[in-house]
């Protein structure tokens, strides 16, 4: 996102002076032990068919995908690493859930486009990391379905057909498409172009946050974290391929808006609703922000340093003795979901997941 920075640098750097910049955040031994215990707990909760269940979501592809991302964030791949067998079983479960006629990744228990996107993302990360030919056909069908289901206004909704848009589901589809593109599956520029334009229309210039749908509504922490995550994630694509009309004078989110958006995100970081979900995207966005270079320097590095340090302390303090995050008090799905996301966030400095890499 270097094209955002020229005007924005001074304001954001000034907000970050409380924490000095350094080479990059590292996981300390305490965090490594905490995440190791969490993975041990997650492994024990895997179902016989390779899936994970949580709350009312039994044998669910999204819950399974989040759990797989947690193991992959620590370098465990199918039949590689301590939890290689568990990851292999989870991958096989996702592949078995591909609907023959269109590749919809929800399985026999049902689901929606949230589930499909998370499963697609997990398969894309697995394909990109292993090049296992068993994964590619299902991944290709899953990607094609996302492209086919894009609504005329550019986003996606709950069901696998063009039926409206909201930022939450749209961001999940874009993240899955970006991971698939990283792994070598071509995603049409037009698809990304329309999606990013829709996300741009969700931005509220007056507040600095992103709303649930384009055209109005109150911004929120999770929505803003998701919007910023995607804008950072796709920045390289826009520069290389002209995606999202970066010179469009009518765009709401310009380089001048970046300090306001980051300030809003920081001010809402303890928001009650969708706490883990929001931090899943916020960690991604802030990590990318910290790695941005301007004139050979990284002026935003302290922002990521400060963010990770704060989140690390908060998450470790709330971890249960058995290694899980089981206190479901912020409108979340359940402990499998929360524990998986906590591990992914705390493991960002390990740099294993391709989608999180700078």
Secondary structure, DSSP 8 states (H G I E B T S, - for coil): -GGGHHHHHHHHHHHTTTS---S-----HHHHHHHHHHHHHHHHT--TTS-EEETTEEEEHHHHHHHHHHHHTTT-BTTBSTTHHHHHHHHHHHHHTB-TTT--BT-TT---HHHHHHHHHHHHHHHHHH--HHHHHHHHHHHHHHHHT--TTS---SSSSS----HHHHHHHHHHHHHHHHHT----HHHHHHHHHHHHHTEETTTTEE-SBTTB---BHHHHHHHHHHHHHTHHHHHHH-TT-TT-TT-SS-GGGHHHHHHHHHHTTT-STTHHHHHHHHHHHHHHHHH--BTTB-TTHHHHHHHHHHHHHHHHHH--TTS------SS---HHHHHHHHHHHHTGGG--SGGG--
